[in-house]
Amino acid sequence: MQWQQWSPDGEEIAFTYNAGDGQGTSIYLIRPDGSGLRKLASRAAEPVWSPDGSQIYFFSNLTGQVEIWRIRRDGSGLQQVSSLYPQVNVDHSLRISPDGAQLAFYGVGPEVAEYGTEIYVLNVDGSNLRSITLSRGQEEWLDW
């Protein structure tokens, strides 16, 4: 189990797990007492809850490239949010802003030769992608 995150209401924990089924990691939900385990999304990683707890955003390579997706807490409404490739290759650390309006992550864009991994921000509808860092070295521990 890795990359776990409590729901805003404290009722469930979303986490990434590789069940060894050949599909890579998937996102599961479980109650804090260990009951109610259920698979939410296959070929998915790094779940983050929307502030109201109704949706979970995550990385997935369902299209052959890693993009940002969202799904409702009940497992319905799977939707691709971003179309980043080939402009940006997603790396890690998906986060959502406290107001639920923006997503941030580490990625590698055309500046890779000079800068390496940078922090990117976009709106939760996938619009307005922008790099907010362009510095030599490696940024660490992205959070809002």
C-alpha positions as a Markdown table, in Angstrom:
| # | Residue | x | y | z |
|---|---|---|---|---|
| 1 | Met | 0.0 | 0.0 | 0.0 |
| 2 | Gln | 1.3 | 3.4 | -0.8 |
| 3 | Trp | 0.1 | 7.0 | -1.4 |
| 4 | Gln | -2.7 | 6.9 | 1.0 |
| 5 | Gln | -5.0 | 9.9 | 1.7 |
| 6 | Trp | -7.9 | 10.4 | 4.0 |
| 7 | Ser | -11.2 | 11.6 | 2.7 |
| 8 | Pro | -12.2 | 15.1 | 3.9 |
| 9 | Asp | -15.0 | 13.7 | 6.0 |
| 10 | Gly | -12.7 | 11.0 | 7.5 |
| 11 | Glu | -14.9 | 8.2 | 6.4 |
| 12 | Glu | -12.6 | 6.5 | 3.9 |
| 13 | Ile | -9.0 | 6.2 | 2.9 |
| 14 | Ala | -7.9 | 6.2 | -0.8 |
| 15 | Phe | -4.7 | 4.4 | -1.5 |
| 16 | Thr | -2.6 | 3.0 | -4.4 |
| 17 | Tyr | -2.0 | -0.8 | -4.3 |
| 18 | Asn | -0.5 | -3.3 | -6.8 |
| 19 | Ala | -2.6 | -6.5 | -6.4 |
| 20 | Gly | -0.2 | -8.5 | -8.6 |
| 21 | Asp | -2.9 | -8.9 | -11.3 |
| 22 | Gly | -0.6 | -7.6 | -14.2 |
| 23 | Gln | -2.5 | -4.3 | -14.3 |
| 24 | Gly | 0.0 | -2.3 | -12.3 |
| 25 | Thr | -1.3 | -0.1 | -9.4 |
| 26 | Ser | -4.9 | 0.6 | -8.8 |
| 27 | Ile | -6.8 | 2.9 | -6.5 |
| 28 | Tyr | -8.8 | 1.4 | -3.6 |
| 29 | Leu | -11.0 | 2.8 | -0.9 |
| 30 | Ile | -11.3 | 1.4 | 2.6 |
| 31 | Arg | -12.9 | 2.5 | 5.8 |
| 32 | Pro | -10.6 | 3.3 | 8.8 |
| 33 | Asp | -11.8 | 0.1 | 10.6 |
| 34 | Gly | -10.6 | -2.0 | 7.7 |
| 35 | Ser | -14.1 | -2.7 | 6.3 |
| 36 | Gly | -15.6 | -1.8 | 2.9 |
| 37 | Leu | -12.5 | -2.4 | 0.7 |
| 38 | Arg | -13.3 | -1.7 | -2.9 |
| 39 | Lys | -11.3 | -1.0 | -6.1 |
| 40 | Leu | -12.1 | 2.4 | -7.5 |
| 41 | Ala | -9.9 | 2.6 | -10.6 |
| 42 | Ser | -7.4 | 0.4 | -12.4 |
| 43 | Arg | -4.0 | 1.4 | -13.8 |
| 44 | Ala | -4.1 | 4.4 | -11.5 |
| 45 | Ala | -2.0 | 6.0 | -8.9 |
| 46 | Glu | -1.6 | 9.0 | -6.5 |
| 47 | Pro | -5.3 | 9.6 | -5.5 |
| 48 | Val | -6.2 | 13.1 | -4.2 |
| 49 | Trp | -9.7 | 14.0 | -2.9 |
| 50 | Ser | -11.6 | 17.0 | -4.0 |
| 51 | Pro | -12.1 | 19.3 | -0.9 |
| 52 | Asp | -15.8 | 18.3 | -0.7 |
| 53 | Gly | -15.0 | 14.6 | -0.9 |
| 54 | Ser | -17.2 | 13.9 | -3.9 |
| 55 | Gln | -14.4 | 13.1 | -6.4 |
| 56 | Ile | -10.9 | 11.7 | -6.5 |
| 57 | Tyr | -8.3 | 12.9 | -9.0 |
| 58 | Phe | -5.4 | 10.6 | -10.0 |
| 59 | Phe | -2.8 | 9.7 | -12.5 |
| 60 | Ser | -3.5 | 7.0 | -15.0 |
| 61 | Asn | -2.0 | 5.7 | -18.3 |
| 62 | Leu | -5.4 | 4.4 | -19.6 |
| 63 | Thr | -4.7 | 6.2 | -22.9 |
| 64 | Gly | -1.1 | 5.0 | -23.2 |
| 65 | Gln | 0.3 | 8.2 | -21.7 |
| 66 | Val | 0.1 | 9.3 | -18.1 |
| 67 | Glu | -2.7 | 11.9 | -17.7 |
| 68 | Ile | -4.9 | 13.3 | -14.9 |
| 69 | Trp | -8.3 | 11.6 | -14.4 |
| 70 | Arg | -11.1 | 12.0 | -12.0 |
| 71 | Ile | -13.8 | 9.7 | -10.7 |
| 72 | Arg | -16.7 | 10.1 | -8.4 |
| 73 | Arg | -16.4 | 8.6 | -4.9 |
| 74 | Asp | -19.0 | 6.0 | -5.8 |
| 75 | Gly | -17.0 | 4.8 | -8.8 |
| 76 | Ser | -19.1 | 6.5 | -11.5 |
| 77 | Gly | -18.2 | 9.3 | -13.9 |
| 78 | Leu | -14.6 | 8.3 | -14.9 |
| 79 | Gln | -13.3 | 11.2 | -17.0 |
| 80 | Gln | -9.9 | 12.2 | -18.4 |
| 81 | Val | -9.1 | 15.7 | -17.2 |
| 82 | Ser | -5.8 | 16.5 | -18.9 |
| 83 | Ser | -4.3 | 16.2 | -22.3 |
| 84 | Leu | -0.7 | 16.9 | -21.3 |
| 85 | Tyr | 1.3 | 14.6 | -23.6 |
| 86 | Pro | 3.5 | 15.4 | -25.5 |
| 87 | Gln | 3.8 | 18.9 | -24.0 |
| 88 | Val | 4.5 | 17.6 | -20.5 |
| 89 | Asn | 5.4 | 14.2 | -19.1 |
| 90 | Val | 3.8 | 13.7 | -15.7 |
| 91 | Asp | 6.2 | 12.7 | -13.0 |
| 92 | His | 4.6 | 12.6 | -9.6 |
| 93 | Ser | 2.9 | 14.3 | -6.6 |
| 94 | Leu | -0.5 | 15.2 | -7.7 |
| 95 | Arg | -2.1 | 17.8 | -5.4 |
| 96 | Ile | -5.4 | 19.8 | -5.4 |
| 97 | Ser | -5.7 | 23.4 | -4.1 |
| 98 | Pro | -7.7 | 24.0 | -0.9 |
| 99 | Asp | -10.5 | 25.6 | -3.0 |
| 100 | Gly | -10.6 | 22.7 | -5.4 |
| 101 | Ala | -10.0 | 24.9 | -8.4 |
| 102 | Gln | -6.5 | 23.8 | -9.4 |
| 103 | Leu | -4.2 | 20.8 | -9.6 |
| 104 | Ala | -0.4 | 20.8 | -9.2 |
| 105 | Phe | 2.2 | 18.1 | -10.0 |
| 106 | Tyr | 5.8 | 17.6 | -10.9 |
| 107 | Gly | 6.4 | 17.1 | -14.6 |
| 108 | Val | 9.0 | 17.3 | -17.3 |
| 109 | Gly | 8.5 | 19.6 | -20.2 |
| 110 | Pro | 10.5 | 20.9 | -23.1 |
| 111 | Glu | 12.9 | 22.6 | -20.7 |
| 112 | Val | 14.1 | 19.2 | -19.3 |
| 113 | Ala | 17.7 | 19.6 | -20.7 |
| 114 | Glu | 18.2 | 22.8 | -18.7 |
| 115 | Tyr | 15.9 | 22.4 | -15.7 |
| 116 | Gly | 14.6 | 18.9 | -15.2 |
| 117 | Thr | 11.4 | 18.3 | -13.2 |
| 118 | Glu | 9.3 | 21.4 | -12.6 |
| 119 | Ile | 6.0 | 22.2 | -10.9 |
| 120 | Tyr | 3.0 | 22.5 | -13.2 |
| 121 | Val | -0.4 | 23.9 | -12.3 |
| 122 | Leu | -3.6 | 23.6 | -14.2 |
| 123 | Asn | -7.3 | 24.1 | -13.6 |
| 124 | Val | -9.4 | 21.1 | -12.5 |
| 125 | Asp | -11.1 | 21.1 | -15.9 |
| 126 | Gly | -7.6 | 20.6 | -17.6 |
| 127 | Ser | -7.3 | 24.2 | -18.9 |
| 128 | Asn | -4.6 | 26.8 | -18.3 |
| 129 | Leu | -1.6 | 24.5 | -17.9 |
| 130 | Arg | 1.5 | 26.4 | -16.8 |
| 131 | Ser | 4.9 | 25.8 | -15.3 |
| 132 | Ile | 5.4 | 27.8 | -12.1 |
| 133 | Thr | 9.0 | 27.0 | -11.6 |
| 134 | Leu | 12.0 | 27.2 | -13.9 |
| 135 | Ser | 15.0 | 26.7 | -11.8 |
| 136 | Arg | 18.0 | 24.5 | -11.9 |
| 137 | Gly | 17.9 | 21.6 | -9.5 |
| 138 | Gln | 15.1 | 19.6 | -8.1 |
| 139 | Glu | 12.1 | 21.0 | -6.2 |
| 140 | Glu | 10.9 | 18.8 | -3.4 |
| 141 | Trp | 7.7 | 18.2 | -1.3 |
| 142 | Leu | 5.0 | 19.9 | -3.3 |
| 143 | Asp | 2.0 | 21.0 | -1.3 |
| 144 | Trp | -0.5 | 23.8 | -1.2 |
